Amino acid sequence: MTVVTIHYAKTNLSRLLAEVEAGGEVVIARGKTPVARLVQEPVETPKPKRQAGMWKGREGFGLTESFFDPLPDDELALWNGEGD
């Protein structure tokens, strides 16, 4: 870990960023008091692009015809904020 003053950080920002990119850590201090820390930003892996219809024709998705049946009155009342 490298500790530098604000003045040094302003004049050598490119060097400090190169150190951080190489896995280092830089603390910027006002006098002897640390005020900020430069660390490398975590790299996020991009999520695969979703495609419409990617499950078409696949078995075992789990929806049966009963999924589309109307709800019983007691359960429907709970969904509408009525009852317990």
N, C-alpha and C positions, 0 to 999 in steps of 0.2 A: 504494500500500500504506500502510495506517494502522497505526502502532504505538501501543498504549495500555497502561497499567498494569492490574494485576489489579483494583484498586479501581475504576478508571474503567470497566472492562469489566463489573463486577458492577452498578454503578449505571446503566449505559447500554446494557445488553444489547440491548434492542429497537432502538435506533438503530444499533448495530453490525450487527445481523442485517439491517436494512433496507439498509445499505451493501453487505453481502455479496450480498444478493438482487439488487442493482443491478449486480453484476459486480465489486465491489471485493474486496479482501483485507484482513483485519485480523490483526495479530500482537499477541498478548498477552504482555507482558513482566513479569518479576519484577525490579523495578528497571530495569537496562539490559540484562538477559539475556532474550532471547526464549525462551518456554517453550511456546507454542501458536500455531496459525494457524487462523483461521476462513476457510473457502472455501466456495463454493456447492456443494451436492451435485449431481452430474450427474443429469440427468433421463433416466430410462429409458423408452423407448417400449414400451407393452404389446404382448406377443406376441399374435397372433390366436388365438382359441380354436379348438382342434382339434375336428374333427367326425368321428365314426365313419362309415366308409363313403364318405369323400370321394373315394376312388380307384375306387369301384365303376363298372364300365362303361367305364373309360378304357383305351385300347389302349397298348401299348408299355411296360408296367410292367416287363417283362423276365424274368418267371419262366416257364420252360417246364416241361413234365411231367417232364423229366429231373432237375429240382431235387429231386423227391421220391424219386428212386431211392436205394437204400441205398449208403452209402459203401464204396469198396473196402477190403479188409482192412488194407492198409498205411496208408492215411490214417486209418482208424478207430483203429488202434493209436496213431498220433501224438496223436489227440484224447484218448485214454485215458492219455497220459503214458508210453507204451511206445515203444521204438525210439529213433531218433536225435533 
